Amino acid sequence: PGPLAIANTNTDVAITPDGTRIIFIAGQGTNRTIYSRPLDSLTATPLRQVVRAFEPFVSPDSKWVAYNDESDYTLRKVPLDGGPPLVIARIRYEIFGASWGDDGSIVYAASRGLWRIPAGQTEPVEVSTPDNSKGEISHAWPQFLPGSNAIVYTVRYGARAEEAAIAVLDLK
């Protein structure tokens, strides 16, 4: 339907946890649309046109797609079977990855650290900040591990890929 909208630090493609669909953002400039495509088909279905949609991620039950709407820096979710978007939380920043835990909470990377939105709440809570004394400049691309008790994420020490490490944060 249009060119994939992938920036150098965005993950604008996701696969549903049930493994049946690929979610992606396509378009140019302000004409961006979130699409859902079954993995056994080449036909994509538009879910939502959003001027500044980035970083889609999917609920553990594969029924919702969430994204950062950078027109007002709000996490929103839209049902995969169609319908209007709903606000999850106002986050106020560009994000560098997000993940939806099987406990219903969401974790995302923004403003240098990792933030978590507990299930049923709308106020993000900071869960990590880079340790400048160790040369860390940011935490990015978090993913919940099964059980939602820990997060795997990237610690960046510089701008190049080889200046990074993988880390685990125990949420207990």
N, C-alpha and C positions, 0 to 999 in steps of 0.2 A: 504493500500500500504506500510505501515511501521509504526513504533511507532510514536505517537504524540510527537512533539518536544517542550515540555513545561518546561521551567525553573522555578525556584521558584519565580521570580519577573516579568516574561514575561506573556503577554496575547497573546499567539500565536494562538488564535481562535477568529473568528469574525462572526457575522451574518449580512447578507446584510440588509440595511434599509427597503427594500421591503419585507423582511421576507421569501424569497424563497430559500436562499442558506446559507450554512455554509462554511466559509473559514478557512483553517487550514494549519499548517506547519507540515510535517511528515518527518521522516528520522533520521539518526544517524550520529554524527560527521559532516564531511563536505558534506555528501550526504543528503541535505535538499531540499525539494520541497514544493512549495505552491500549495495547492489543493483547488478546488471548488467542493462542493457536494450539489445537490438539497436536500432540507429537506425531500422530498417525495421519496428519493432513497437512496440506500446504495452504489452507485457507484460514486466514486470521479474522477474528471478530473484534471490532472496536469496542472497548469498554467505556472509555471516557476521553473526551478531548480536553486537555489542560494546557494552558499556555506555558507554564514552567514546571512540568512534572519530571521528577528525577527519582532514581533509586527505588524501583518497585521491589516489594517483597511480599510473600504470601503467608496467610494464616496457616497454622498447623493442620487444620481440617480441609485445606485447599478450597475454601469457599469465599475468601476475601483477598483482594489485592490492596496493599497499602502503598503509599508513595509520599514523597515530600513535595508539596505544592510550594514552589519557591516564589510564587507571586506574593505570598504572605507568610512563608516559612511555617506551614502547618502540615502536620502529618494527617492524611486523610485515608479512608478506606472505601472501596467500592466493591459490591458483591460481584463475583465472577458470573453469576447468572443474570446480571443487569440490575440497574437501579441507581439512585442518586448517591453521591459520595457523602460520607459521614465524617465529622471531625474526630480525630483521636486525641490530638494535643497540639497546642501551639508550641513550636520548638525554637523559633527565632533565628535559626542558622541553616546554612547549607550543611548537608550531612555527607558522610563518607561511609556508607553502608548501614544496614539495619537488619534486624532479625526478629522474628516473632516466636516466642517460646511456647512450648506446649502447655505452660501454666497460664497462658493468655497475656503475659507481659511482653513488652517490646524493649529492645535495646538498640541504640543507635550511636554513631560516632559524630560528634559535632563540637566545634569550639575547643578543639584539641583533646578532649577526653571522651569517655563513654558515659552515656546517660541511659537510665532505665525508666520506663513508664510501667508501674505495676498494673496488673489486670484490673479493669474497672475504674482506673483513676486517670486523670488528665494532666497531672503535674509531674514533669520529668525530675528524676533524682540523679545527681551525679554519682557514678560508681567508680570512676578512675580518672586520674589526671597524669599526664606524662611527668616522669621524674627527670627534671632538667639536670640534676647532679650526675645522672647516668648518661646524659646526652640524648635522651628521648625528646623528640619534637612533637609527636602526635600519636594518638591511638586511633586505629581505623579498621573498617570492614569486619565488624563483630558478627559472630554466629553462635547462637545458643547450641550447647551440647544437649543430647537427650536428657530429659528430666528438668531442664531449665535451671540447674544449680551452678552451672559454669558457662563461661563464654570464651571462645577462641577468638583472638583478634590479632591484628598486626601492630607492632610497635615500630614506628618510623624514626630512624636516626638521621636521615638525610633525604634528599629528593630522589635518589636513584633506588631501584628495586633491591639492589644488593646491600643497601643501607637500611635493612629492615629485619625484623625477627618476628617469629610467631610466639604468642604468649597465651596463657590461660588465666582467667580470673575466676576464682572460687567465690560465688556470691553468698556463701554462708559465712 
